[in-house]
Amino acid sequence: MNLTHFNEDGRAHMVEVSHKEDTRRTATARGRIKMNSETIKRIKEGLIEKGDVLAVAQIGGIMGAKKTSDLIPMCHNIFLTGADIRFSILAEAIEVEAEVKTVGKTGVEMEALTAVSLACLTIYDMCKAIDKDMVIDNIRLIKKTGGKSGDYMRKEGKVLSINRSDKKGVIKEPIGSGLFIEDYGLENDAHSGNWHRQVSLLAIESFDKMENQGIEGLVPGVFAENITTEGIVLYELPVGTRLRIGETIQEVTQIGKACHTGCAISQKVGKCVMPKEGIFTKVIKGGVIKEGDTIEVI
């Protein structure tokens, strides 16, 4: 691999990019700051003495994006055309997402990652008087567009939960691990069978969207998904994509589906994200999947 950040003497330098064409470029990064539930409660109720935590963190994140070239030694000065910070408040963490845009000769991945980092650090600074046990983690690039290298989307995620039910139209219960049978689906699950929607998957990031609309108490299986995931944008995977999940290999067969009405799921969650953001797969190679297993696009 050619490391372009070194000159002919083996010393670091800023890469020359004047020969590159200007293109539209975007980058999205995410991260998380974990904290105790009482801290979350005080943030939501506006009871942090330093002020509105997320409003200040939003400014901190945007300032971080703008100042990236001052913080990272070999980063180019980039004219940003846009920067946005979004927050998802969970039971014991705040998820931070940054989206940064430019039209130029080099990408904005570092700006997006720096924005997430500064937003998380700002939250820590605002709340450290009451919660010094906060942990910032899982800061990563989710996707980027533009440039010679083309588009990128993170191709690795994690299994948070395996969920099963013995009849359709009901909430599924977490089971820790499950046997997924070739060309059938999850053993003893009502939705398994010799058809194209053998396994359903939904990301925890989609849960966050519902919680941001005021729906509380969402747990894995509530949307009747067999596998609850984290860290991979499921609904952007094309039909035909193959995934290695635990010991299995599965193929994406459908993105979303028409929503049932009147089932236990709709009564529990109201407006459902599953029809737009859930995906369905067939089991190409069977095996066991357990909580914590890796999901990899192959």
N, C-alpha and C positions, 0 to 999 in steps of 0.2 A: 504494500500500500504506500502510495506517495504522500508524504506528509508535507503539504504545501506551506506550512507555517515556519519552515526552516530555510535559510538561505544556503548558498553554496559552501559557506564556512560552518554550517551546522548550527547557526544561531537563529533565534527567533526573529521574524520580521513581519510587517503587515503586508498581506498579499496584494499584489497589483491587480486591480479589477477593471481598469479603464477600457480594456478590449471587450468586455462583456456587454451584451445588449441590455437595455432597460426593460424589465418585465414587471408585471404586477405580481407581487409576492405577499403571501399571508403566512402566519404561523399561529398555532394554538397550543398553549401549554396548560397543564393543570398541576395542582399540588394540594396539600391538606395540612391543617393545623389541628391537632387533637387537643382537647381540653375537657375538664369535668363538666357535668351537666349543669351545675349551678352557674358556671361562667357563661355557658350558652344562654341560659335563662336571663341573666343580667344583660347580655348583649342585646337579646331580642326585646327586652323591656326598656332599653335605654338607660340602664342603671350603672354604667361604667363611668366613674368620676371624670375621666379624661375627655369624655364626649362620645359622639356617634362613631362607634368602632368601625363599622363597614364603610361609612362615608369617608373617614380619614384613610382607611386602608385602600379604598379605590383611588384616591389621589396619590397615595404612596406608590401603588402599583404602576400607575401611569407615569409618575416621575421616574420610577425605576427604569421603565422602558426607554424613556427619553435620555437617561443618563448612562445607558449601558456601555457606550464606548469610553466613558470615563472610568468605569469600574473593571471592565475586562480588557486586559492589556492590548490584544491584537485585533479587537473589534473595530470595524470601520464606523465613522460617523455616518449615520443614515438619517435621511429626511423621512420621518414617519408621516403617513397620510391618515392613520387612524390607530387608536388603541382603546380597548375596552376591557374592563374587569367585571367578572360576574361571580357571585357567591351563592353557594347552596348550604343552608344551615341544617346540619344533621343532629342526631341526639347528643353526640359527644365529639363533634368535629365540625369544622367549616371547610368545605371544598372551595378552592379558588381556581377560576379559569381566566386566562388572559388571551385575548385575540389581538394581534398586532398586524398592521398592513403598511405596505410601502410600494412605490414604483421605483425600481432602481436596479443596480448591478449586483447586489448581494442580498442574501435573505435576512429575515428578522427572527430566526429561531432563538438567538441569544436574548433579544429584546423581550420576547414572550416569556422565556424562562426567568429572566431577571424581574419582570413585572410580577410574576407569581411569587417569587422569593421575597421581594420587597413588600408585597401586600401581606404575606404571611408574617413577616418580621414586624410590620406595623401593628398587626393584630396582637402579636406577642407583647410588643411595647405598651400597647393600650391596656392590656389585661394582666400584666405581670405582677402587679401589686396584690392581686387576689388569687393568682394561679401560676406559680412558678414551675409546675410540672407539665406545662404545654409542650407538645412535640410537633415539630414541622417535619413532614416526610412526603415521600412519593411525588416529588416534583419531576415532571417528565414532559417531553414533547409529545403532543397527541397527533398533530398533522401539520403539514406545510404544503404550500403550492407555489409554483413558479420557479424559474431558474433552469439552468442546464440539466441539473440532476432530476428535474421533473417533480411530480407530486409524491408526497410521502404520507402514509397513515400508519399509526402504531399497529403492529401486527401481533402483539402479545398482550394477553390479559390474564385474569385469575378467576377461578371458580370460587364463589362465595358460599353457595348453598346448592344442594341437590334436593329437589322437592317432588313429592308423589301424592297422587290421590287415586282412590279406587272407583271414582265415577266422575263424569264430565260436569262442567259448570259449577264446580266448587273450588274453594281455595285449597292449594296443595300444602302438605306438611313437610318440613325439612326432615331428611333422614340421614344426614351425615355423609353417606356414600351410597352408590347404587350401581347395579350391573346393567349395562346397556348392551342389548342383544342386536347382533347384525341384522339389518333390514327389518327391525321390529321396533326398537326403542327401549325405554326404561322398563325393566322387569316389574310387573304388577302395577303399571300405571295405566289409567283409563284411556289415555290418548295414544298409547302404543298400538302398533299394528302394521300390516303390510300396505302402507300408503305413503304419501309424500310429506306428511307433517308428523313424523314420528317423535321428534323432540322439539320442545320450545325453549327459547333462551331470551332473557331480558336483562339489561344492564342495571346495576344499582344507580348509575347516573340518571336513568329514566325515573327511578323512584324519587330522586332528589327533585326533579321537575314537579312532580305531583305534590311533594311536601312544601315546595315553594308556593303552591297555590292554596295552602292551608289545610291539606289533607294529612292528618297525623296518624301515627301508629302503623305505618306500612312495614311489613316484614317479608322476608323471602317466601315465595309461594303464593302471595296474596293476589298476584295477577295470573295465577295458574301456570306459571312458567316452571319447566322442569329444572332448568339451570339458571341460577342468578349469577351474573358475572360482574367483574370490575375491570376497568382500565382499557377496554377495547370498544370501539364504536361499532356496534353490531349492525345497525340498520344501514350503514354505508358499505357493507360487504356485498359484492355482486352475487346474484344467484349463480350457483356453480362453484363458489369458493369452498375449499376444503379446510377443515380445522382439525388440528390434533388436540384433543381434550382428554387429559389423563391417559388412559390406555387406549382410547378410542380414536377413530377417524370419522368425522361427520362431514356431510356436504350440505351447504345452504340450498334450500329448495324454494323458500318463499320469504318475502319481507312483509311483515304485518298480515292482517286478515280482517274481514268484516267482523264487527263486534256483536256478540250475542246480547240480547236484552233480557232483563229480568233475572239474570243468574245471581248467585251469591256473590260473585266477584264484583259485578257492577253495583250491587247494593252496598258493598263494603267500601269501594274506592270512588264511586261516582264516575266522572269522566276518566277514561282509561287510556294509558299510553301504549298498551300492547298492540292495538291495531296499526299504529304507525311505526313503533320502534322495536317491537319484538320480532324475532326471526324464528324460522323453522328449519329443521335439518332431517336428513336420513342418516342412519348409522351405516357407514361403509365397512368399518371394522369394529367389532364389539370389544368390550372390556369394562373395567371398573373405573368410575370417576368418583373422586372424593373432594371434600372441601379443601381449598388451598392448591389444587392442581392447576397447572399452567394451561392456558388456551393459546395456541399458536396457529397463525395462518400458514399453510404449506402450499 
